[in-house]
Amino acid sequence: MTIHFTPKPLDSADAMEAELRAIGAARYHDRHPFHHLLHEGKLTRGQVQAWALNRYYYQSSIPLKDAIVISRFRDRATRIEWRHRLEDHDGSEGEEGGIDRWLILTDGLGLDRKYVESGHGILPATRFAVDAYVNFVGSRTPLEAIASCLTELFAPSIHERRIAGMLEHYDFINQDVMAYFRRRLTQAPRDADFALHYVRDHATTPEARAAVCAAVVFKTDVLWAQLDALYHAYVTGHIPLGAFRPEEAG
Amino acid sequence: MTIHFTPKPLDSADAMEAELRAIGAARYHDRHPFHHLLHEGKLTRGQVQAWALNRYYYQSSIPLKDAIVISRFRDRATRIEWRHRLEDHDGSEGEEGGIDRWLILTDGLGLDRKYVESGHGILPATRFAVDAYVNFVGSRTPLEAIASCLTELFAPSIHERRIAGMLEHYDFINQDVMAYFRRRLTQAPRDADFALHYVRDHATTPEARAAVCAAVVFKTDVLWAQLDALYHAYVTGHIPLGAFRPEEAG
């Protein structure tokens, strides 16, 4: 990975894309120890509950983030393209969306749906990281807002490993509750493809390309910080006051 | 109309709705002199061009406003309901929306589409008023954001008069270019119906009901200020520097 203190000039879209992929290889949360434990079957049901509960706050904030992204674009074609993300996550009347599929997972883990939806019991660090992401897309440039979604480039491989690993290792996980991840295997590449083309076309100076890369670094931090907080609370065992406590220890 | 310096207590949803309808009767822009001139055939083609050009900025900002409204709600059902406004205004790939229909009007009036879409030539007061509306829904409470859309309660009657009046009085107006208004005759009541039920259900204190009413007063100001600026520039004749100048005077 590039050391960012001495950046190389990003003098082309290809150079930028190579840097983005290097950032993903070095910083994406598939490298996080919590995910290794999750995918290798090393977590208790209570720890998996804590992960799914906290991650619900991220999932349920994604449509807010995407609505803000839409509001940043006077260009109608970009808004129309981005709108399908709202549809994917929220679903439609009588049609299941990504948030419904996440709730199928938390149901399957035995978490009360009202509790999950309330946001009570999540780690403050989860809220801070997710809210930082939502604020980022509203306050930075539209280019940076789109760039921050580019971690989707790296999502399909982690989802494949997650589906296989969790099904293999946990008797409380079955195909039904993994529906969210299966669906994202096809949704994420479409989204990432649009966003990658967008930043390749619209970041036309070395400075703009550096801003795109910094936005992806920021986003990898948003994802990583959530897992750090989960690890500290539920693996190391320092659960903060007011946060979810698994009923069973192992 | 209620004098707002000595407000009566809004102690029920019915009292609030009555007040909202009184605000509409007194302040909605169907009462504005510019609209009287427009609907009675008293404007030149150049003045109608100026109206359609400026109003395009309002139309094209509505999806940004609606995306921000969506981003204010953690409640998925409200987001899904509100999403159809994005679809109505933006359309979909290969499917015409309200903004397309507004451009059919500006096309029909002989305005260059690139010029209209650029926003060059609109009055600064148009931009200030419209941007104030977009900012309002992002900075006030979600209840006030929804309430500010309630001028749609009063829209169908003005659209009916506009369609009839403009078709009757202007030889440069035909059925085709009035498509936007015909479509809103059915869209606006659905939208207004949802918003009215929403504020009736969610404004549960006199203070909250007063905030709902104030939001509608604000919105009538947004609409009225745009017509004041048009009147001053294009009827009285003080066109500011940089603003659109009709090629012909009469």
Interface residues (C-beta under 8 A of the other chain):
Chain A: S60 P63 L64 K65 A67 I68 I70 S71 R72 F73 R74 R76 R79 I80 R83 L86 E87 D90 G91 S92 E93 G97 I99 V134
Chain B: S60 P63 L64 K65 A67 I68 I70 S71 R72 F73 R74 R76 R79 I80 R83 L86 E87 D90 G91 S92 E93 G97 I99 V134 G138
